[in-house]
Amino acid sequence: MIGSVHGTHVFSVINDHLWFLKISESVAVELGSTEDGTGLKFEEGFFKKTEEKLETAFHQMIGIMKFVNSFAYFMGVEFIDDWKLNARTVLGACFNFTMIIDETYTIYHMYPSVDCLILIGFICFTATVSTKLTILSRHHKKYMSAVGYMFQVLNSNSTGPRQQIFVDVITKLKYHFKINIGLIVGGISFYVAFPCYNYIFNGILTVISPLWLPIINSNNLRGYLVNTCYNVFFASFGCSICVAISCLLLVFVDIYDGLVSLVELDFASFDDLCEKMERGKMYDFRFKNLLMELTDLARLNSYMKDLFEIIATVQLTMSSIVVVSGIWAFIAFNFVGGLGPSLSFYSEMLMYCYMGQLLDNTNNRIERVICEAKWYTYEVKYQKDIFTLLYIAQNLQSIRIANMYPLNFGTGLNITQNVYSLIMFVLEMFT
């Protein structure tokens, strides 16, 4: 199973509710029952402040999870073991519910107006945030099971080339974080930039969105500032959970790739053992360990699919609608405020497709690692087991959109083509 150190095998079982983890004393784990009789209780949380330098991959990952939790904090769904429904979670849900009421009221107040069609994008954004908040709250233990397993693997492979593999993974993960957050922040900045520019240089009060606030008059400076701050706060507040979830998926995908590198390293070691014609308990143990590693990878693959499939489906669906409504509003009615949300959502859609593509590439890499193994030097009984390993590798699945389309760049390209066609169709119909 994944997580052997100097020939010592660390036993872990991955399923929907129960993991047996063995962590070092610095992050001790008390094996016991939680309120529902399953799970784990961490005596020392992974994400408490530490004075140790972030040198190992394990400690760097603690810093990374703190960073992810800094975004999840605003919605009250931090990835910590003792998480419970709290006031911030309820406040976030209430705020999203308030936005839905405000959007519905605006449509009722302005109907039949072009602003009602522009508001479709804002409704989609609220629906996306609400869906993510609901899924995280309902399935928080499952997410923490995957996070706990990730830390167990990092802690169990903390020396030599195995440690270096995960140090490289952390470096790549930080690079992916910069891209992910940069795209989202860029979209929000563009969302705010044009109204600020129009007011500062032209003296024109350009509303940032058609959302209508009762009592507030957006035609005077005070009302305009209140409306603008309200919209910016709403966008930033909602984007916080979007950043947290996309960063968590990046963590899982990159760690998954690191686990494949471990399998590749173990295959190389086993091949050397076979070429030297060494037999014995160590020979049998190492091959059984390879079988367990591949089984763990298959379970983790299935786990990622279950945790992120609905989120990815909602994200890509709503992103498509936002892009269509935003760009159409800009082209047809010169609503520049629609470009910011369109850019932000389209970039996030591409980021999800990129993460899905990374997962697909890693699955293909597992097949390549098995096929390149020097199986012809193995004992006959183990040569037969290679078919089992290939079967496991060939049945690894992608995260799917609506359980039909794989999440990758191919799907992203098809969505882009359909979005372009739909924009042209809408322009022909309404202009």
C-alpha positions in Angstrom: 0.0 0.0 0.0 1.1 3.6 -0.6 3.3 4.9 2.1 6.1 2.4 2.8 9.3 3.7 4.4 12.5 1.6 4.3 10.5 -1.5 3.6 8.0 -0.9 6.4 4.5 -1.0 5.0 1.9 1.4 6.4 -1.6 0.0 6.4 -4.5 2.1 5.4 -8.0 1.4 4.3 -9.8 3.9 2.1 -13.6 3.8 1.9 -16.4 6.2 2.2 -16.3 6.5 6.0 -13.3 4.9 7.6 -9.5 5.3 7.3 -6.9 3.8 9.6 -4.1 6.3 9.7 -0.7 6.2 11.4 0.7 9.6 11.8 3.8 10.8 13.7 3.6 12.2 17.2 3.7 15.8 15.8 0.2 15.2 14.4 -1.0 12.4 16.7 -4.2 10.6 15.9 -6.5 9.0 18.3 -8.2 6.0 16.8 -11.7 6.1 18.0 -15.3 6.9 17.3 -16.9 10.2 16.4 -20.5 11.1 16.9 -21.7 8.8 14.2 -19.4 5.9 15.3 -16.9 6.3 12.5 -14.0 8.4 11.5 -11.1 9.8 13.4 -10.4 12.4 16.1 -7.2 14.3 15.7 -5.6 15.3 19.0 -3.4 17.8 17.3 -4.9 19.4 14.2 -2.9 19.5 11.0 -3.4 23.2 10.5 -2.3 24.7 13.9 0.5 27.2 13.9 3.9 25.6 14.1 7.3 27.2 14.8 9.1 24.6 12.7 10.5 25.6 9.4 8.5 24.4 6.4 11.3 22.1 5.1 9.7 18.7 4.4 6.9 18.1 2.0 4.7 17.2 5.0 5.2 20.6 6.7 5.0 22.5 3.5 1.6 20.8 2.9 0.5 22.0 6.3 1.2 25.6 5.1 -0.6 25.0 1.9 -3.7 23.7 3.7 -3.6 26.8 5.9 -3.6 28.9 2.8 -6.6 27.0 1.3 -8.4 27.4 4.6 -7.8 31.1 4.6 -10.3 31.2 1.6 -12.7 28.6 3.1 -12.8 30.5 6.4 -15.2 33.2 5.0 -17.9 30.6 4.3 -17.1 28.6 7.5 -16.2 25.3 5.8 -12.5 25.0 6.6 -10.8 21.7 6.0 -10.1 20.8 9.6 -10.9 17.5 11.3 -13.0 18.9 14.1 -15.1 21.1 11.8 -18.8 21.7 12.8 -21.6 23.8 11.3 -20.9 27.3 12.7 -22.1 30.8 12.6 -20.0 31.7 9.5 -21.5 28.8 7.6 -25.0 29.9 8.4 -24.1 33.5 7.6 -22.7 32.5 4.2 -25.9 30.5 3.5 -28.1 33.4 4.5 -26.1 35.8 2.4 -26.5 33.6 -0.6 -30.2 33.3 0.1 -30.4 37.1 0.4 -28.7 37.4 -3.0 -31.2 35.0 -4.6 -34.1 37.1 -3.2 -32.5 40.3 -4.4 -32.0 38.9 -7.9 -35.6 37.7 -8.0 -36.8 41.0 -6.8 -34.8 42.8 -9.4 -36.2 40.7 -12.2 -39.7 41.3 -10.9 -39.1 45.1 -10.6 -37.5 45.5 -14.0 -39.4 43.0 -16.1 -39.6 43.1 -19.1 -36.1 44.8 -19.4 -32.8 43.8 -20.9 -31.4 43.9 -17.4 -33.4 40.8 -16.6 -31.5 38.8 -19.2 -28.2 40.2 -17.9 -29.1 39.1 -14.4 -29.0 35.4 -15.6 -25.2 35.4 -15.2 -25.5 36.7 -11.6 -28.1 34.1 -10.7 -25.8 31.4 -12.1 -23.0 32.7 -9.9 -25.2 32.5 -6.8 -26.3 29.0 -7.7 -22.7 27.9 -8.2 -21.6 29.2 -4.8 -24.7 27.8 -3.0 -24.1 24.3 -4.6 -20.4 24.3 -3.5 -21.3 25.4 0.0 -24.0 22.8 0.3 -21.8 19.9 -0.9 -18.9 20.9 1.3 -21.1 21.1 4.4 -22.9 17.8 3.7 -19.8 15.8 2.8 -17.2 17.4 4.8 -16.0 14.1 6.5 -15.4 12.6 3.1 -13.2 15.5 2.0 -11.3 15.3 5.3 -10.8 11.6 4.8 -9.0 12.3 1.6 -7.0 15.1 3.2 -6.1 12.8 6.1 -4.8 10.1 3.7 -2.8 12.7 1.8 -1.0 13.7 5.0 -0.4 10.1 6.0 1.3 9.5 2.6 3.5 12.6 3.0 4.4 11.6 6.5 5.2 8.0 5.6 7.5 9.0 2.7 9.7 11.6 4.4 13.2 10.5 3.4 15.4 10.0 0.4 14.0 10.0 -3.2 10.5 9.4 -2.0 10.6 12.7 -0.1 12.1 14.5 -3.1 9.2 13.3 -5.2 6.7 15.1 -3.0 9.0 18.2 -2.6 8.8 18.5 -6.4 5.0 18.0 -6.2 4.7 20.9 -3.7 6.7 23.1 -6.0 4.4 22.3 -8.9 1.4 22.8 -6.7 2.4 26.3 -5.8 2.8 27.1 -9.4 -0.7 25.8 -10.2 -2.1 27.9 -7.3 -0.6 31.1 -8.8 -2.3 30.4 -12.1 -5.6 29.5 -10.5 -5.8 32.5 -8.2 -4.4 34.9 -10.8 -7.1 34.0 -13.3 -9.9 34.5 -10.7 -8.5 37.7 -9.3 -8.0 39.0 -12.8 -11.6 38.5 -13.6 -12.8 40.3 -10.5 -10.4 43.1 -11.1 -11.7 43.6 -14.6 -15.2 43.4 -13.2 -14.5 46.5 -11.1 -12.0 48.3 -13.3 -14.4 49.8 -16.0 -16.9 51.5 -13.6 -14.0 53.0 -11.7 -12.3 54.1 -14.9 -15.6 55.6 -16.2 -16.2 57.6 -13.0 -12.6 58.8 -12.5 -11.9 59.9 -16.0 -15.3 60.6 -17.5 -17.4 61.4 -14.4 -20.0 58.9 -15.4 -21.7 56.7 -12.7 -21.6 53.3 -14.5 -23.4 50.6 -12.4 -21.4 47.5 -11.9 -24.4 45.3 -12.2 -28.2 45.7 -12.8 -29.0 44.4 -9.3 -31.6 46.7 -7.7 -31.4 47.6 -4.0 -34.6 48.9 -2.4 -34.3 52.5 -1.1 -30.9 52.9 -2.7 -30.7 55.4 -5.6 -27.8 54.5 -7.8 -28.1 57.8 -9.7 -26.4 59.8 -7.0 -22.8 59.3 -5.7 -23.7 57.9 -2.3 -26.2 55.4 -3.7 -23.8 54.4 -6.5 -21.0 53.7 -4.0 -23.3 51.6 -1.8 -24.4 49.6 -4.8 -20.9 49.1 -6.1 -19.5 48.0 -2.7 -22.5 45.6 -2.3 -21.8 44.0 -5.6 -18.0 43.8 -5.1 -18.4 42.3 -1.7 -20.9 39.7 -3.0 -18.5 38.7 -5.8 -15.5 38.5 -3.6 -17.3 36.6 -0.8 -18.6 34.1 -3.3 -15.3 33.7 -5.1 -13.6 32.7 -1.8 -15.2 29.3 -1.7 -14.6 28.9 -5.4 -10.9 29.4 -4.9 -10.8 27.1 -1.9 -12.5 24.2 -3.8 -10.4 24.6 -6.9 -7.2 24.7 -4.9 -8.2 21.6 -3.0 -8.8 19.7 -6.2 -5.4 20.9 -7.4 -3.9 19.5 -4.2 -5.5 16.1 -4.8 -4.6 15.9 -8.5 -0.9 16.8 -7.9 -0.6 14.4 -4.9 -2.2 11.7 -7.1 0.5 12.4 -9.7 3.2 12.1 -6.9 1.8 8.7 -5.9 2.2 7.5 -9.5 5.8 8.6 -9.3 6.2 6.4 -6.1 4.7 3.5 -8.0 7.2 4.1 -10.8 10.1 4.2 -8.3 8.9 0.9 -6.7 8.6 -0.8 -10.1 12.2 0.3 -10.9 13.4 -1.1 -7.6 11.5 -4.4 -8.1 12.9 -4.7 -11.7 16.5 -4.3 -10.3 15.7 -7.0 -7.7 14.5 -9.4 -10.4 17.5 -8.8 -12.7 19.8 -9.7 -9.7 17.8 -12.9 -9.4 17.2 -12.2 -5.7 14.3 -14.2 -4.2 12.9 -14.5 -0.7 10.4 -12.7 1.6 11.5 -9.2 0.4 10.8 -10.2 -3.2 7.3 -11.4 -2.4 6.7 -8.4 -0.1 7.7 -5.8 -2.7 5.4 -7.2 -5.4 2.4 -7.4 -3.0 3.2 -3.8 -2.0 3.0 -2.8 -5.7 -0.4 -4.5 -5.9 -1.6 -2.6 -2.9 -0.3 0.7 -4.2 -2.2 0.3 -7.5 -5.3 -0.6 -5.5 -4.9 2.5 -3.4 -4.6 4.6 -6.5 -7.8 3.2 -7.9 -9.6 4.0 -4.7 -8.3 7.5 -4.5 -9.2 8.0 -8.2 -12.8 6.9 -7.4 -12.8 9.1 -4.4 -11.9 12.2 -6.4 -14.5 11.4 -8.9 -17.3 11.2 -6.3 -16.2 14.3 -4.4 -15.8 16.7 -7.4 -18.1 15.4 -10.2 -21.2 17.4 -9.1 -19.1 20.5 -8.4 -17.4 20.3 -11.8 -20.7 19.7 -13.6 -22.3 22.8 -12.0 -19.2 24.9 -12.5 -18.9 24.2 -16.2 -22.7 24.5 -16.8 -23.0 27.8 -15.0 -19.8 29.1 -16.5 -21.2 28.5 -20.0 -24.4 30.4 -19.2 -22.5 33.3 -17.6 -20.1 33.6 -20.6 -23.0 33.6 -23.0 -25.1 36.2 -21.1 -22.1 38.4 -20.3 -20.6 38.6 -23.8 -24.1 38.9 -25.4 -24.9 41.9 -23.0 -21.6 43.6 -24.0 -22.0 43.1 -27.8 -25.7 43.8 -28.0 -26.1 46.5 -25.3 -22.6 47.7 -24.6 -22.8 46.4 -21.0 -19.1 46.4 -20.2 -19.7 45.0 -16.7 -20.6 41.7 -18.3 -17.0 41.1 -19.5 -15.5 40.8 -16.0 -17.8 37.9 -14.9 -17.4 36.3 -18.3 -13.6 36.4 -18.1 -13.6 35.1 -14.5 -16.0 32.2 -15.2 -14.4 31.2 -18.5 -11.0 31.2 -16.9 -12.3 29.1 -14.0 -13.9 26.7 -16.5 -10.6 26.3 -18.3 -8.9 25.7 -14.9 -11.2 22.9 -14.1 -10.6 21.4 -17.6 -6.9 21.7 -17.0 -7.2 19.9 -13.6 -9.3 17.2 -15.3 -6.7 16.9 -18.1 -3.9 16.5 -15.5 -5.9 13.6 -14.0 -6.4 12.0 -17.4 -2.7 12.3 -18.1 -1.8 10.8 -14.8 -4.2 7.8 -15.4 -2.5 7.3 -18.8 0.9 7.5 -17.1 0.0 4.7 -14.8 -0.6 2.4 -17.8 2.7 3.4 -19.3 4.5 2.7 -16.0 3.1 -0.8 -15.9 3.7 -1.5 -19.6 7.3 -0.4 -19.3 8.0 -2.7 -16.3 10.4 -5.6 -17.0 7.7 -8.1 -16.4 9.6 -10.8 -18.3 12.1 -11.1 -15.5 9.4 -11.8 -12.9 8.5 -15.2 -11.6 5.6 -16.7 -13.6 3.1 -16.4 -10.8 3.8 -12.6 -10.7 3.7 -12.3 -14.5 0.1 -13.3 -14.4 -0.6 -10.6 -11.8 0.6 -8.0 -14.3 -2.8 -8.5 -16.1 -4.5 -7.5 -12.8 -2.5 -4.4 -12.6 -3.2 -3.5 -16.2 -6.9 -4.1 -15.6 -6.9 -1.7 -12.6 -5.0 1.0 -14.6 -7.3 0.7 -17.6 -10.4 1.1 -15.4 -9.3 4.4 -13.7 -11.9 7.0 -14.5 -12.0 10.7 -15.3 -14.1 13.2 -13.4 -17.2 13.4 -15.7 -19.6 16.2 -16.5 -23.1 15.1 -15.9 -21.6 11.6 -15.7 -21.2 11.6 -19.4 -18.3 13.9 -20.7 -14.8 13.6 -19.3 -13.4 16.8 -17.7 -10.5 17.7 -19.9 -9.4 20.2 -22.6 -11.4 18.3 -25.2 -14.6 19.0 -23.4 -13.5 22.6 -22.7 -13.0 23.1 -26.5 -16.4 21.6 -27.3 -18.1 23.9 -24.7 -16.2 26.9 -26.1 -17.5 26.1 -29.6 -21.0 25.7 -28.4 -20.8 28.9 -26.4 -19.7 30.8 -29.5 -22.5 29.3 -31.6 -25.1 30.2 -28.9 -23.8 33.8 -28.6 -24.1 34.2 -32.4 -27.6 32.7 -32.3 -28.8 35.0 -29.5 -27.4 38.0 -31.3 -29.3 37.1 -34.4 -32.5 36.6 -32.4 -32.4 39.7 -30.3 -30.6 42.4 -32.3 
